[in-house]
């Protein structure tokens, strides 16, 4: 079997499993990992080995960018304090705890155990975003979990480079040097991401070609990542910052047709990459297990001990922070529901695997780096364990906590927003009628349709004046575009005034885009 054939079969397998997960309403990453693990255990399946470049360069940038685009800037400004604490304090605590446990229960030396701790210190944004898409969490909690997983990379990356440098060179690293590395990696990556986002925004404002816009959207995360890495800063941070900036402003840069096309293409790409990468995690575990030495056969106990440590440290770190924040806000008695969900959503995934794969094979003196295969096994095992355990149980935990948004809540919010958009359209028609800027029959037709929507009645109505002549059809399209523009402005005003969530805004904007695209060309 050639590599190309194997890749094609993997894509087909991952797509089928992910599609089945959607129909069964279970987390696709968890089912993909289980499916990949099952396939990898079959005796006739060849060994699967993934190079670091495939994960870190080819797969991570678009997935991180898609996750970052979903974070609304408004909610991010609200949760920046807990995100900062978790991205620094919890990452450091997790690395130290995992290193201590791994040193005690596995053959890893103290130095190599710290490397493992740095690898598993941070939550994974790809896994967190993929698991959270089907769960109706309140916007602030969803943004908190997602933002933390995106912005803790700089801390974990500094820890990882310090740990690997210590293991390879066998030299100690001072605190000022580590702090300087963090500033360069995190701050430099943020500057590169902002610069790329600014350049892309300038280009997109001057572009109306759907194909070119799609190419720009696909190239943006790779450009941010590669440029940042070439400048020896954090490529992941650059991609995240570029995604957050463009995600908050992208709807103002292009028209409806381009937004719909880019959304469709990017959605397809993200679906394929997520499906393949989570299946690869399961497939690779049997392969790396076969590479272990005789004194490393106790890895299952090590995986359980390290995974339990990762989960416990997160629980013990999130709970006090949540108590402090709840008491500071003074919104009633302290509740355990929010910290329970935030803690349980902290899965590990693609990024720890990419970090573990990038560990050098040899030290500076040319000797093999001890127990590198064991670190790969422990990392992959913990990733599989958290994706399966927390992935399959996250939805029940959310239901048990009773903090999930009820369907009636989102339906009421969307109904209020649609009512506001309809009224904005009617106001626009009144202004056009007073200025005699459009034919009266067209204004009457659109007014009847908007009134029908306002009353939640059937939008079908008679007297289709658009079929009377090409002139009236063109006039209808132009008038409808004017009304849609007024409704879009109203939707942005509702969002700015905190009357609708970012999820509702995106859903209604997509409906307006579909309606505008359906009008066709002039």
N, C-alpha and C positions, 0 to 999 in steps of 0.2 A: 504494500500500500504506500503510495507516494504521500509526501507532506501535504500537497494540495488536496488530494482526495480525503485525507484525514481531517483537514480543516473544513472541507465542505460537509463531511458527515457530522463534525462537531457543531457546525452552525445549524444544520437540520435538526439534530438532537436537541440542542439548546432551545431552538425556536419552538419545537413541539412541546417540550416540558414547560417553558414559560407560558405558552398559550393555554396548556392544560391547567396551570396554576391560576390563571385569570378566571377560567371557567369554574374552577373549584373554589375560588375566593380564598386562596391561601397565598402566603408570601412567595413570590417567584424565586428570590435568591435562596431561600431555605430549601425549596423543592429541587432547585437546580444543583445545589451542593450535594444533596442526598442522591440525586440521579447520577451525577458525575462520580461520586464515590462508589456507587453500585457498579457502574460500568468499569471503573478503574480496577475493581477487584476481580473482574473476569479474567481467567488465565490467558486467553488468546488476545487480549487487548495489549498493544505495545506500550512501553513506558512513555510517559508524558513528561517532558521537561520544558519549562518556559523560561526564556531568557529575561533578565530584568528590563531590557530595552523594550520588549513587546508590551509589558505592563505599563512601565513608567512613561514611555514616549508615545506609543500607539494607542493605548486604551484609556489611560487616566485623564489626559487633558479634556477630551470632549465630555466625559462623564462628570468630571468636576465642574466644568463650565455649565453643563445643564443643571446640576444641583445648585450652583451659585445663582443662576438666573432666576430660580424659583424663590429666592429670599427677598422679600420686600424691604426696601430701605427704611420704611417707616417703622416697622416692627423691630428691625435690627437696632435702631437707635434706642429703643426702649430696653432691650435686653443686653446691651453691651457690657454692663457691669458683671452680671453672672457669667456671661460668656468669657470675659477676661479672666475671672477667677478660675473657672474650670479649665480654660486653655493653658493656664500656667500651673496653678497649684495642683490640680488633679492629675495632670500629666506627670509632673515631678513625683507625686506620691505613688502613682501607679508604677512608674519605672523603678522606683526604689523598692517597693513591695514585691514586684515580680522578680527583680534581681535577687532579693534576699531568699525568696521561696525557691526559685530555680537553683540557686547555689546550694540550698540545703537538701533538695530532693532529687537532683539530677547530677550527673558527672561534670557539669559545667563548672569551670573555674569562676572566681568572683568577677573577673573582667568580662568573660563571655556571657555570664549570667546578666550583667548589666547591659550588654548588647541586646540580649533578648528582651530585657525590661524596656529599653528604649524603642525597640521594634513594636512592642505591644502596648505602648503607653497611651496612644491616642485612639479615639474612636474613628470609624471609617465613614466619610461623607457619602460615598457611593452606596454602601450597604444601608446606612441610616435613611437616606433619601428613598431608596428603592423600597424599604420596608414601610416607610411612613406614608407612601402615596395613597394607600387604600384605607388609612385610618383617619377619621375625622377629628383630629386633635384641635383644640383651640389655637388660633393663629399664633399667639405669643409663645406657647409651649412648643409648637412645631418649629418655629423660627429659632427658639433657644437651642433645641436639640440639634437642628440642622446647622446652625451657625457655629456652635461649639465644635462639631465634627469637622467643619471646614477650616476654622481658624486656629485649631490646636496643632496644625501641621508644623508651623514654624518652631514651636517648642520641642515637639518630638523629633523633628529633623535635626535640630541642634544637638539634642541628647544623643541621637543616633550617630552623628558624625563624631562627637566627642568620644563615645563609647568605642566605635570602630577604630578611631585614631589611636586610642589607648591600647586596644587589643593588637593592632598591627605594629605599632611602633614601640609598644611596651613603655610608654612614657606617661607621666601624669599631666593633666590639663588643669590650669589655674582657672579660678572663677572669673577674673576679668577677661581672659581669653574666650571663655564660653559665652560671656555676655556680649563681647564684640562680635562673635559668630552669629549670635541671635539677631543683633541689630542689622548685620549685613544680610543675613538670609531673609528675615521677616520684613524689615524695612525696605531693603532693596527690591524684594519681590513685589511689595505693595506699590512701590514707585514704578516699576516696570509694568505691572498690570494696569495702573492708572494711565500711563502713557499709551499703552496699546489700546485701551478703551477709548481714550480721547482721539487717537488717530482713526480708529475704526468708525467712531461716530461722525467724524468729519467726512469720511469717504461715503458712508451710508446716506448722509443728508444730501449728497450730490448724485446719488445713484437711484435709478428707477427701473433697472433691468433685473427681473426676478432671478435669472440664472446667475448673474454676477453677485447679487445679494446673497444667494444661497452659498456660493463659493466663499464669500467673505465670512459668512457665519461659520462655515466648516473650518476655515483656516485660522480664525481668531484664537481659539484656545491653543492650537499648536504654536502659533506665532508667539503668544505670551509665554508659554512654557519654555520653548527653545531659546528665545531671547534672554529670559531670566537665567536659565542654566548656563548659557554662554558667558553671562556676566557674573557667574559664580554666586548667584542669589537663589532664592527658593522659587522654582518653577511652579510648584503647586500654589503657593501664595499669590503669584502673579495671575494664574488662571482664575483663582477664586475672586480676587479683586476685580479683574476685568469682567467676570460674569455678573457680579453684584452690580457694578456700575451700569453695564449695558442692559441688564435685566430690568433695572429701574427706569431706563430712558428709552429702551428699544421701541416701545409702542409709538413714540413720537418721531422716530427716524424714518419710517417707511409707511407705505400705504397698506390697505387691507389685503390685496392680492399677494403682495410679497410676504407679509406676515404669515398668511396661511400656508404658503408654499414652504417657507423656511421652517415653520412649525412642523409640517408633515415630514420633511426630509430629516430634520434633527430628531424628531420622535422615533423615526425608523432606525436611525443610526444608534441612538441610545438604547433602544430595545435590543438590537442585535449585540452590541458590545456588552451590555449588562448580562444578557443571557449567556454569551460565550464565556465571559470572564468568571462568573460564578460556577459554571459547569467545570471550568478548568481547575478551580480550587479543589473541587471534589475529586477530579481525575488525577491530580498530581499527588495527593496524599499517599496512595499505595506505592507510587514510584519512589518518593523520598524515603519512605519507610524501609524499602529494600536496600538503601544505601547505608543504613546504620551499622555501626560496629557492634561487637558482641557485648560490650559494657553499656550500650545505649538501648538495650531491649526493653528497659522499663519505662519507655516513653509514654505509654497510656496513663500511668499514674502521674507522670510529670504534666501531661496535658490537663488532666483533671485538677491537679493542684494549682497550676498557673491560671487556668480558666476560672476556677473558684476565687483565686486571689483578685483577678481583674474585676470580676463582678462584685465581690465584697468591698474592695476599695472604692469602687464607684458608688455603691450604696452608702458607705460611711462618709464619703466626701460630699455627695449631693444633699443628703438629709440635713446636716447642720447649716449649709448655705441656704437651703430653702426655708428653714425655720427663721434664720436671721432676716431674710428678705420679707417673709410674711409678717413678722413682727414690726419691721420698719414701715411697711405699708399700712399696717393696722386695719386690715380688711376682715376682721373677725378672728375666730379661733384658728390656731395652727392646724393644718391638715396634712396628712401623709400622702394624699392621692397624687399630687403633682410630683413630689420627689420620687415616688415609686415608679411612675411612668418615665420620667426623665432618666432615672437610673437604668431601667430595663431596656431603654432604647439605645444604650451605648454599645452596640455590636462592633466587632472587628471584621475587617473584610479585605478589600483589594490592596489598600495602601500598605498595611503591615506585610503582606506577602511580597509586594514589590521591594520593600526595604530589606526583608530577609534575603531575597534573591540577589541583592546588590552587595552583600557582604563579600569582601575579597576572599579569594581562595588561599592566599598565602600571606605571611607576615613580611615585614621589610627585609628580614634576614633570609627569606626564601623558604622557610619552613612552612608546612601546611598549617593553616589556621585550625586549631583544635576544635573538634565537635561542631564544625559548621553544618554538617548534615542534620545533627540533632536539633540545632536552632531552627532549621527549615521545617523539620517534622513538628516540633513544638508550636511554631508559629502557625503552620497550616492546620494542625490539630485544634488549636484554640480558635482559629477563625471558623473552622467547620463547627466546632462545639457551640460557639456563641450564635452563629447564624441559624443553626438548627434549634437550639434550646430557646433563645430569646426571639428568634424569628417566628417560630410557630406559636409562641405563647404571648407575644406582644399584644395582639388584638384582644385576647381574653383579659390580660392585665388592664388594658385601657377600659374595657367594658366593666370590669370589676371596680375600677376606680371611679367610674361614673363621671369622668370629666370630658368624655367625647361629646362633640356637638351632635345633637339629635338631628335627624333629617328635617324635622319640622322647623328647627332653628334656621338652618341654611335656606330652606324653602321660603320662610317668611322674609329673611333678609333679601333674598333675590327678588321676591315679589315686590317689596318696597322699592328696591332699586329700579326694577322694570317700570313701576308706576312713575317714578321720578323721571325716567328717560322718556316715557310717553308724554308726560306733561311738558318736558323741555322741547320735544318735537312739536307739540301743539302751539307752544309759545312762538317757536320759530315760524310756523305757518301763519300765525296771526300777524307777525311782523312783515312777512312777505306779502300777505294780502293787503295790509295797510299801505305798503309801498307800491302796490300793483306791480310786483317784480316777477309774477308768474301767472299763468292762466288760471282763472277761477275754477274750471272743472278739475284741473290737476290738484289744486289745493283742497278742494272738497273731497276728492278721492282719498288723498293721503290723510285728511282729517278723520274720515270715517274709519280708516284702518287703525289709526292711533287711538281713537275713542274705543274701538272694539278691543284693542289690547288693554286699554286702561280698565275696561269693564270685564276683562277676562272672557270675552265672547269670541265667537268664531271670526277669524280674520277674513274669511271669504266673503266677498260682496260683489254685487253686480255692477253694471255700467263700466266695463273695462275700457276706459278711454284710450289706453295705451295702444290698442289695436286699430285705432281710427286712421292714423297716418304716421309716417316716419317722423314728422316734425314733433307731434305730440308725444311719441315714444321717447324721443331724445329729450324733450322737455321734462317728461316724467322722471327719467333717470337723473337728470341734473338736479331737479327739485328734491328727489329722494336722497341724493348724495348730500345736499345742503342740510336736510333734516338729520341725516346720520351724523354729520359733522357736529351739529348742535347737541345731539344725544351723547356723542363721545366726549364733548366738553363737559356736559353735565355729569357723566360717569366719573371723569377725573375729579370734578368738584366734590362729588359724594365720597370718593375715596380719600381725598385730601382732608375732608371734614370728619373722617373716621365713622362715616355712616355705613360703609360696606367694607368687608375684608378684602384682602388682596386676591383670595381665591374667587370670590364673587366678581370682583372687577375683571379678572382675567377671563372668566367664563362669559360674562356679558359682552366684553370687548370682542371675544371670538365670535359671538352671535352677530354683533354689528358688522364685523369683518366679513362673515359669510354672506350676510344680507347685501353688503356693498359689492362684494365680488360677484354675486348673482345678478347684479344689474348689467354686467357685461360692459363692453367698450362703447364709446360714443359712435 
